[in-house]
């Protein structure tokens, strides 16, 4: 059954705070950090109660893993200005630490409109292989059951054709159920697909016996535009992996070439199997954008 991101991340007001039952529909091994972040942002948006102020930027700092179950959300308005409202939301299970999400919600203003570069040169979604068709075991994660995923740049991970390449991975994502409030996609639906950066590290390492899990230490999203489209290209690039940590960044575009958002992440690399390899993928970059 396909899960609704909007339904699963909209908390219930309980006095001065909010509560949400976090299920398993958006799990990798635990619920996606991006989904947890979206829940915190929905609580913050409800607290500011100003539809003209939309998400501009947010950072989630994960102090401990967030397991399925009841979570409390405590949004606080730090500053309410005419142009921007800053918030901080504590999200945690009862008695736990959880995570902190700071965010800026802003209204549109008069200013320059500058397009910096063209979108990545990748095929449109219809011409890209479906994740399920590649045979990748990643498709078994509950998270991916709620999305259509098409491989735009890179090789199928842990499937026939998997090969080491540049530390870059690009996929088209489309939510199977509407992910926004009355719309197919809104700004608060972006963090879950931003939180897919470890694939760039896996692509750089290539086929080995090494397996890892990469929970987020922190996750940041910067949103600059909206779209009425359903398909979003998420292009992830690894910065560096070293000493059990890694950082990566993403850029998001719709299927008409509109630049929507950017993000970055610090990962905690937890070895599951094998020996961590030493890899220099810098000479593989070639014409990658």
SERO-4910 file (N, C-alpha, C, O; in steps of 0.05 Angstrom, whole numbers):
BEGIN
 pado doro    nc1    nc2    nc3   cac1   cac2   cac3    cc1    cc2    cc3    oc1    oc2    oc3
  Unk    A     17    -24      0      0      0      0     18     25      0     37     27     15
  Unk    A     11     44    -17     27     69    -19     20     87      4     -4     92     10
  Unk    A     40     98     17     36    116     39     35    145     29     46    152      8
  Unk    A     21    162     44     18    190     38     37    206     55     35    206     80
  Unk    A     57    219     44     75    235     59     61    257     75     67    262     98
  Unk    A     41    270     62     27    291     76     13    281    100     14    293    122
  Unk    A     -1    258     97    -16    247    120      4    238    142     -1    242    166
  Unk    A     26    225    134     44    213    153     62    233    167     75    226    187
  Unk    A     62    258    158     80    279    170     65    303    181     77    322    189
  Unk    A     38    301    181     22    323    192     15    317    221     -1    300    227
  Unk    A     27    332    240     23    326    268     -3    337    279    -15    355    267
  Unk    A    -12    327    301    -37    336    314    -30    355    337    -13    349    354
  Unk    A    -43    378    338    -38    397    360    -48    385    387    -71    376    388
  Unk    A    -31    386    407    -39    377    434    -31    399    453     -8    400    463
  Unk    A    -49    417    459    -42    440    476    -21    457    462    -25    467    440
  Unk    A      2    462    476     23    479    465     42    465    447     60    478    436
  Unk    A     39    439    444     58    424    426     42    407    407     17    408    406
  Unk    A     56    391    391     43    373    372     53    344    377     73    340    390
  Unk    A     37    325    368     45    297    369     40    284    342     22    292    327
  Unk    A     56    263    337     54    248    312     62    219    318     81    214    332
  Unk    A     47    201    306     56    173    308     72    167    283     61    166    260
  Unk    A     98    162    286    116    157    264    115    127    258    124    111    274
  Unk    A    106    120    234    104     92    227    129     82    213    150     94    216
  Unk    A    126     60    199    149     47    186    148     50    156    165     39    142
  Unk    A    128     63    145    124     65    116    147     79    102    151     76     78
  Unk    A    162     96    117    183    112    104    210    103    115    229    120    117
  Unk    A    213     78    122    238     68    133    259     62    111    252     54     89
  Unk    A    284     66    119    306     52    106    312     29    126    302      7    122
  Unk    A    328     34    147    329     16    170    312     28    192    299     14    208
  Unk    A    313     55    194    296     71    212    282     91    194    289     94    171
  Unk    A    262    105    205    249    126    188    269    146    176    288    154    189
  Unk    A    264    152    151    281    171    137    284    197    152    264    209    162
  Unk    A    309    207    155    313    232    168    299    255    154    290    274    167
  Unk    A    297    253    128    283    274    113    254    275    119    242    296    119
  Unk    A    242    251    124    214    250    131    209    262    159    190    276    164
  Unk    A    228    255    177    226    267    204    229    297    203    214    312    217
  Unk    A    246    307    186    250    336    182    224    349    171    216    370    181
  Unk    A    211    336    152    186    346    141    165    348    163    150    368    164
  Unk    A    163    329    181    144    330    203    149    354    221    131    368    229
  Unk    A    175    359    227    182    383    243    174    409    229    165    427    242
  Unk    A    179    409    203    172    434    188    142    438    186    133    461    186
  Unk    A    127    417    185     98    421    185     88    432    211     70    448    212
  Unk    A    100    423    233     93    434    259    101    464    261     86    480    271
  Unk    A    124    471    250    133    498    250    115    516    233    107    538    241
  Unk    A    107    505    209     89    520    192     62    525    205     50    546    202
  Unk    A     52    505    220     27    508    234     30    529    256     11    544    262
  Unk    A     53    530    269     57    549    291     59    578    281     49    596    295
  Unk    A     71    582    258     72    610    248     46    619    236     40    643    236
  Unk    A     30    600    226      3    606    215      4    629    195    -12    648    198
  Unk    A     22    628    176     24    650    156     30    637    129     53    634    122
  Unk    A      9    631    113     14    618     87     31    634     68     44    622     50
  Unk    A     33    660     71     50    676     54     79    671     59     96    677     41
  Unk    A     86    661     82    114    655     89    118    625     84    107    608     97
  Unk    A    135    619     64    140    592     56    169    584     62    186    601     66
  Unk    A    174    558     63    201    549     70    222    560     52    220    558     28
  Unk    A    242    572     64    265    583     50    290    565     55    304    558     37
  Unk    A    294    559     80    317    542     88    312    528    114    296    538    131
  Unk    A    325    506    118    322    491    144    346    473    148    357    463    128
  Unk    A    353    469    173    374    450    180    364    433    203    354    443    223
  Unk    A    366    406    199    360    387    221    385    376    232    403    367    217
  Unk    A    388    376    258    411    364    272    400    340    288    383    343    305
  Unk    A    410    317    281    400    292    293    417    284    316    440    276    313
  Unk    A    406    286    340    422    280    364    421    251    371    438    241    386
  Unk    A    401    237    362    399    208    366    381    197    344    365    212    332
  Unk    A    382    171    339    364    159    319    335    162    327    328    161    351
  Unk    A    318    166    307    289    169    312    276    143    304    275    136    281
  Unk    A    265    129    323    252    103    318    222    107    314    211    128    322
  Unk    A    208     88    301    179     90    298    166     92    326    176     81    345
  Unk    A    143    105    326    128    108    351    119    137    355    120    153    336
  Unk    A    109    143    378     99    170    384    122    190    387    141    184    402
  Unk    A    120    212    374    140    233    377    125    259    384    103    264    376
  Unk    A    139    276    400    129    302    407    144    323    390    167    320    384
  Unk    A    130    344    382    141    366    367    135    392    381    112    398    386
  Unk    A    156    407    387    153    432    402    165    455    385    188    462    388
  Unk    A    148    467    368    158    490    352    159    516    368    142    520    386
  Unk    A    179    532    362    182    558    375    188    579    354    206    575    338
  Unk    A    174    601    355    180    623    337    202    640    349    199    652    370
  Unk    A    225    641    336    248    656    346    246    686    339    253    703    355
  Unk    A    237    691    315    234    719    306    212    720    285    212    704    266
  Unk    A    194    739    287    173    743    267    176    770    254    170    790    267
  Unk    A    187    770    230    190    795    215    170    796    192    156    777    187
  Unk    A    170    819    179    152    822    156    161    804    133    144    792    119
  Unk    A    187    802    128    197    787    106    203    758    112    199    740     95
  Unk    A    211    752    137    219    725    144    212    719    173    212    736    191
  Unk    A    206    694    178    200    684    205    219    661    210    221    642    194
  Unk    A    234    662    232    253    641    240    241    624    262    229    634    281
  Unk    A    245    598    260    233    579    279    254    559    288    275    554    275
  Unk    A    248    546    311    264    523    320    244    503    331    226    510    346
  Unk    A    247    478    322    228    457    330    244    434    342    262    423    329
  Unk    A    238    427    367    248    403    380    230    380    374    206    382    379
  Unk    A    241    358    364    225    334    357    238    311    371    262    306    368
  Unk    A    222    296    387    234    274    402    213    255    412    189    264    415
  Unk    A    220    230    418    201    213    432    198    223    461    216    237    471
  Unk    A    177    216    475    174    225    502    198    218    519    205    194    521
  Unk    A    211    238    531    234    234    547    260    231    532    281    227    545
  Unk    A    259    232    506    283    229    490    295    255    481    286    277    489
  Unk    A    317    253    465    331    277    455    322    283    426    315    306    420
  Unk    A    322    264    409    312    267    381    328    286    364    353    282    361
  Unk    A    316    306    353    330    324    335    319    352    338    297    357    349
  Unk    A    335    371    329    327    400    328    327    409    300    345    404    284
  Unk    A    306    423    292    304    434    265    300    464    266    280    474    277
  Unk    A    319    479    255    316    508    253    308    514    224    317    500    205
  Unk    A    291    534    221    281    540    194    275    569    191    269    583    210
  Unk    A    276    578    166    268    605    159    245    602    138    248    590    117
  Unk    A    223    615    144    200    617    126    199    646    116    200    664    132
  Unk    A    197    649     90    199    676     79    177    681     58    167    662     46
  Unk    A    170    706     55    151    714     33    167    724      9    190    732     12
  Unk    A    155    722    -14    168    732    -38    172    763    -37    155    777    -26
  Unk    A    194    772    -47    201    800    -47    210    808    -75    215    790    -92
  Unk    A    213    833    -80    223    843   -106    254    841   -105    267    849    -86
  Unk    A    265    829   -126    294    825   -128    302    814   -155    285    808   -171
  Unk    A    328    810   -159    337    800   -185    329    770   -188    326    756   -169
  Unk    A    326    762   -213    319    735   -220    342    725   -239    342    732   -262
  Unk    A    360    709   -228    384    700   -243    384    670   -245    383    656   -224
  Unk    A    386    660   -269    390    631   -273    420    627   -277    432    638   -296
  Unk    A    433    610   -260    462    608   -260    473    589   -281    494    594   -293
  Unk    A    459    567   -286    469    547   -304    446    529   -314    425    529   -302
  Unk    A    451    515   -336    429    497   -346    426    473   -328    444    467   -312
  Unk    A    404    459   -330    400    435   -314    419    413   -324    430    415   -346
  Unk    A    424    392   -307    441    370   -316    432    358   -342    408    356   -347
  Unk    A    451    349   -358    445    337   -383    439    307   -379    456    290   -383
  Unk    A    414    301   -371    405    274   -366    380    269   -382    366    288   -388
  Unk    A    373    244   -388    348    238   -402    324    245   -385    326    246   -361
  Unk    A    301    250   -398    276    254   -383    268    229   -369    277    207   -375
  Unk    A    250    231   -349    242    207   -334    232    184   -352    239    161   -346
  Unk    A    217    189   -372    206    168   -389    228    152   -403    223    129   -411
  Unk    A    252    163   -406    274    149   -420    294    137   -400    315    128   -409
  Unk    A    288    138   -374    306    127   -354    295    101   -342    271     97   -341
  Unk    A    314     84   -334    306     58   -323    292     61   -296    301     76   -279
  Unk    A    270     47   -292    256     46   -267    273     31   -246    285     11   -253
  Unk    A    273     41   -222    289     28   -201    282     -1   -198    299    -18   -194
  Unk    A    256     -8   -199    247    -35   -196    258    -53   -219    264    -76   -215
  Unk    A    260    -41   -243    268    -57   -266    298    -63   -265    307    -81   -278
  Unk    A    314    -47   -251    343    -51   -250    350    -75   -233    372    -86   -236
  Unk    A    332    -85   -216    339   -107   -198    354    -99   -173    363   -116   -159
  Unk    A    357    -73   -168    372    -64   -145    357    -72   -119    333    -67   -117
  Unk    A    372    -84   -100    359    -91    -75    350    -67    -59    334    -69    -40
  Unk    A    360    -43    -66    351    -19    -52    321    -14    -55    309     -2    -39
  Unk    A    310    -25    -77    282    -22    -82    264    -35    -61    241    -29    -58
  Unk    A    277    -53    -45    261    -67    -24    257    -49      1    240    -56     18
  Unk    A    271    -27      3    267     -9     26    239      2     24    229     10      3
  Unk    A    225      3     47    198     13     48    196     42     37    176     49     24
  Unk    A    216     57     42    216     85     32    210     86      2    194    102     -7
  Unk    A    223     69    -14    221     71    -43    194     60    -53    187     64    -76
  Unk    A    179     46    -36    153     36    -45    133     59    -49    113     56    -62
  Unk    A    140     82    -38    122    105    -39    129    125    -61    117    146    -64
  Unk    A    149    118    -77    159    135    -98    164    120   -124    171     96   -123
  Unk    A    160    134   -146    171    124   -171    199    135   -173    204    159   -169
  Unk    A    219    118   -180    247    126   -181    258    117   -208    256     94   -215
  Unk    A    271    136   -222    283    130   -248    313    138   -246    319    160   -237
  Unk    A    330    120   -256    359    125   -255    367    144   -278    364    136   -302
  Unk    A    377    168   -272    384    187   -293    414    188   -299    421    192   -322
  Unk    A    431    184   -279    460    184   -282    472    166   -261    466    169   -237
  Unk    A    489    147   -270    501    128   -252    494    100   -261    481     96   -282
  Unk    A    502     80   -246    497     52   -252    478     40   -231    477     51   -209
  Unk    A    464     19   -238    445      7   -218    461     -4   -194    479    -21   -197
  Unk    A    455      6   -170    470     -2   -147    464    -31   -138    441    -38   -135
  Unk    A    485    -47   -134    483    -75   -125    465    -91   -144    450   -108   -135
  Unk    A    466    -86   -170    450    -99   -189    467   -103   -215    488    -91   -217
  Unk    A    457   -119   -234    472   -122   -259    478    -95   -272    461    -78   -275
  Unk    A    504    -91   -279    512    -66   -290    525    -47   -270    535    -26   -277
  Unk    A    524    -55   -244    537    -38   -224    567    -37   -228    580    -57   -230
  Unk    A    577    -12   -229    606     -8   -233    614     18   -219    598     36   -216
  Unk    A    639     19   -210    649     43   -198    649     66   -218    654     62   -242
  Unk    A    643     89   -208    642    113   -226    648    138   -211    657    137   -188
  Unk    A    642    161   -223    646    186   -208    628    187   -184    607    174   -183
  Unk    A    636    203   -164    620    205   -139    596    223   -143    593    243   -130
  Unk    A    579    214   -161    555    229   -169    533    210   -175    538    189   -187
  Unk    A    509    216   -168    486    199   -174    462    216   -178    456    234   -161
  Unk    A    447    211   -199    424    228   -205    399    210   -210    401    191   -226
  Unk    A    378    216   -197    353    201   -200    329    220   -202    328    241   -190
  Unk    A    310    211   -218    284    224   -219    266    212   -197    265    188   -194
  Unk    A    252    229   -182    233    219   -161    206    231   -167    203    254   -175
  Unk    A    185    215   -162    158    224   -163    142    210   -141    142    185   -140
  Unk    A    129    225   -123    113    213   -102     89    199   -115     76    210   -133
  Unk    A     83    175   -105     60    160   -116     33    171   -106     13    168   -119
  Unk    A     33    184    -83     10    197    -72     16    227    -69     39    233    -64
  Unk    A     -4    244    -71      2    273    -68     17    278    -42      9    269    -20
  Unk    A     38    293    -44     56    297    -21     52    324     -7     65    330     13
  Unk    A     35    341    -18     30    368     -6      1    371      2    -15    353      0
  Unk    A     -5    395     12    -32    401     21    -48    409     -3    -49    432    -11
  Unk    A    -62    389    -14    -79    395    -38    -64    397    -64    -76    403    -84
  Unk    A    -37    391    -64    -21    393    -88     -4    368    -89      0    354    -69
  Unk    A      7    362   -113     23    338   -117     50    341   -101     60    321    -91
  Unk    A     60    365    -99     86    369    -87     87    397    -76     81    417    -90
  Unk    A     96    400    -51    101    427    -40    130    428    -29    144    408    -29
  Unk    A    138    451    -19    165    454    -10    172    436     14    194    426     16
  Unk    A    152    430     30    157    414     54    160    384     46    167    368     63
  Unk    A    154    377     22    158    349     12    186    344      1    192    322     -7
  Unk    A    203    364      0    229    361    -11    249    347      7    266    332     -4
  Unk    A    250    351     33    271    339     50    273    308     46    296    299     46
  Unk    A    252    293     44    256    264     41    272    256     16    288    238     17
  Unk    A    268    270     -6    283    263    -30    310    277    -31    328    268    -45
  Unk    A    314    298    -15    340    309    -11    358    289      5    382    287      0
  Unk    A    345    275     23    359    256     41    365    230     27    358    208     38
  Unk    A    377    231      3    383    207    -12    412    208    -22    418    196    -43
  Unk    A    429    222     -8    456    227    -18    476    204    -16    495    204    -31
  Unk    A    472    185      3    492    163      4    497    148    -21    517    135    -25
  Unk    A    478    149    -40    481    135    -66    506    145    -81    519    129    -95
  Unk    A    513    170    -78    537    181    -91    562    167    -80    581    162    -95
  Unk    A    563    162    -54    585    148    -42    586    119    -52    608    109    -58
  Unk    A    564    106    -52    563     78    -62    572     76    -91    587     58    -98
  Unk    A    564     95   -108    573     96   -135    603     99   -138    616     86   -155
  Unk    A    615    115   -121    644    119   -121    659     94   -112    680     87   -124
  Unk    A    649     80    -92    662     56    -82    660     33   -102    679     19   -106
  Unk    A    636     30   -114    632      9   -133    628    -19   -120    624    -20    -95
  Unk    A    629    -40   -136    623    -67   -126    646    -78   -109    667    -84   -119
  Unk    A    642    -79    -83    661    -91    -64    645   -106    -43    620   -106    -44
  Unk    A    659   -118    -24    644   -131     -2    637   -112     20    625   -120     40
  Unk    A    644    -86     17    638    -66     37    609    -57     36    599    -51     14
  Unk    A    596    -58     59    569    -48     61    568    -28     85    581    -33    105
  Unk    A    552     -7     82    551     13    103    523     24    105    506     21     87
  Unk    A    518     36    128    493     50    133    502     79    139    522     83    153
  Unk    A    487     99    129    496    126    131    474    144    143    463    161    128
  Unk    A    468    142    168    448    160    180    459    189    180    483    194    180
  Unk    A    440    207    180    447    236    180    456    246    207    444    240    227
  Unk    A    478    261    207    485    277    230    469    303    228    458    313    248
  Unk    A    469    314    204    453    338    199    444    338    170    456    324    153
  Unk    A    423    353    164    412    354    137    402    382    133    387    393    150
  Unk    A    410    395    111    403    423    105    389    424     78    397    411     59
  Unk    A    368    441     76    354    445     51    351    475     47    343    490     65
  Unk    A    357    484     22    352    512     14    333    511    -10    339    499    -30
  Unk    A    310    524     -8    290    523    -29    288    551    -41    286    571    -28
  Unk    A    288    551    -68    287    577    -82    263    580   -101    257    603   -109
  Unk    A    250    558   -108    228    561   -127    208    538   -123    213    518   -109
  Unk    A    185    542   -135    163    522   -134    159    509   -161    169    519   -181
  Unk    A    144    488   -161    138    474   -187    110    463   -185    100    455   -164
  Unk    A     96    461   -208     71    447   -210     75    420   -223     56    407   -230
  Unk    A    100    412   -226    107    386   -238    109    365   -216    110    371   -193
  Unk    A    109    340   -224    110    318   -205    138    305   -204    147    297   -183
  Unk    A    152    305   -226    179    293   -227    200    313   -218    200    336   -227
  Unk    A    218    304   -200    240    321   -191    266    305   -194    268    283   -185
  Unk    A    285    318   -207    312    307   -210    329    314   -185    331    337   -178
  Unk    A    340    293   -172    357    298   -149    385    288   -157    390    264   -160
  Unk    A    403    307   -160    431    301   -168    449    304   -143    452    326   -132
  Unk    A    460    282   -134    476    281   -110    506    279   -117    513    264   -135
  Unk    A    522    294   -103    551    293   -107    565    290    -80    560    306    -62
  Unk    A    582    271    -78    598    267    -54    620    288    -52    634    293    -72
  Unk    A    624    300    -29    647    318    -25    671    302    -18    691    302    -32
  Unk    A    669    287      5    691    271     15    681    252     36    664    259     52
  Unk    A    692    228     36    687    209     58    714    204     71    734    197     57
  Unk    A    715    206     97    740    202    111    735    197    141    718    210    153
  Unk    A    750    178    152    750    173    181    723    168    193    717    176    215
  Unk    A    706    154    177    679    147    188    658    168    184    635    164    194
  Unk    A    664    189    170    645    210    164    645    217    134    664    210    121
  Unk    A    624    230    125    623    238     97    605    262     94    587    266    111
  Unk    A    610    278     73    592    300     67    585    299     38    601    290     21
  Unk    A    561    308     31    552    308      4    532    331      0    524    344     19
  Unk    A    526    337    -25    507    358    -31    489    349    -54    495    330    -68
  Unk    A    466    362    -56    447    356    -78    437    382    -90    437    403    -78
  Unk    A    428    379   -115    412    400   -128    387    387   -139    388    364   -149
  Unk    A    365    402   -139    339    391   -147    328    408   -170    329    433   -169
  Unk    A    318    395   -191    307    407   -214    281    393   -221    278    369   -217
  Unk    A    261    408   -233    238    394   -243    243    385   -271    264    391   -283
  Unk    A    223    371   -283    228    360   -310    224    380   -332    224    372   -356
  Unk    A    220    405   -326    221    427   -346    247    443   -343    250    463   -356
  Unk    A    265    434   -326    291    447   -323    291    470   -303    310    486   -304
  Unk    A    271    472   -286    270    493   -266    286    484   -241    281    463   -230
  Unk    A    304    502   -233    320    497   -209    303    502   -184    292    524   -181
  Unk    A    300    482   -167    282    484   -144    296    488   -118    288    505   -102
  Unk    A    317    473   -113    328    472    -86    356    460    -86    365    448   -106
  Unk    A    370    464    -64    396    451    -59    396    440    -31    380    448    -14
  Unk    A    414    422    -25    416    411      2    444    401      7    460    397    -12
  Unk    A    450    395     32    475    383     39    471    366     64    451    370     79
  Unk    A    490    349     69    487    329     91    514    321    102    533    318     86
  Unk    A    516    317    128    538    303    140    528    275    148    507    273    161
  Unk    A    543    255    141    535    227    146    554    214    167    578    220    167
  Unk    A    542    198    183    557    180    201    558    153    188    538    140    184
  Unk    A    582    144    180    585    119    165    589     96    184    609     94    199
  Unk    A    570     78    184    570     55    201    575     30    184    558     24    167
  Unk    A    597     16    188    603     -7    173    584    -30    180    580    -36    204
  Unk    A    572    -42    159    555    -66    163    569    -91    156    565   -112    170
  Unk    A    586    -91    135    601   -114    127    626   -105    111    626    -84     99
  Unk    A    646   -122    111    670   -117     95    689    -97    108    685    -88    131
  Unk    A    709    -89     93    730    -71    102    727    -44     88    725    -44     63
  Unk    A    726    -22    102    724      4     88    747      8     68    770      6     76
  Unk    A    741     13     43    761     16     22    773     44     21    762     63     32
  Unk    A    796     45      8    808     71      1    804     75    -29    813     58    -45
  Unk    A    791     96    -37    783    100    -65    790    129    -73    784    148    -58
  Unk    A    802    132    -96    805    159   -108    788    160   -134    797    149   -154
  Unk    A    765    172   -132    747    174   -155    749    200   -170    733    206   -187
  Unk    A    770    216   -163    771    243   -174    777    243   -204    771    262   -218
  Unk    A    790    221   -214    797    220   -242    774    209   -259    778    206   -283
  Unk    A    752    203   -247    729    192   -262    709    213   -270    689    207   -283
  Unk    A    714    238   -262    693    258   -264    686    263   -293    662    264   -300
  Unk    A    706    266   -310    700    270   -339    682    293   -344    687    316   -335
  Unk    A    660    288   -359    641    309   -366    618    311   -347    598    324   -353
  Unk    A    619    298   -323    597    300   -305    592    329   -296    612    343   -292
  Unk    A    567    336   -294    561    364   -287    562    368   -258    558    390   -248
***
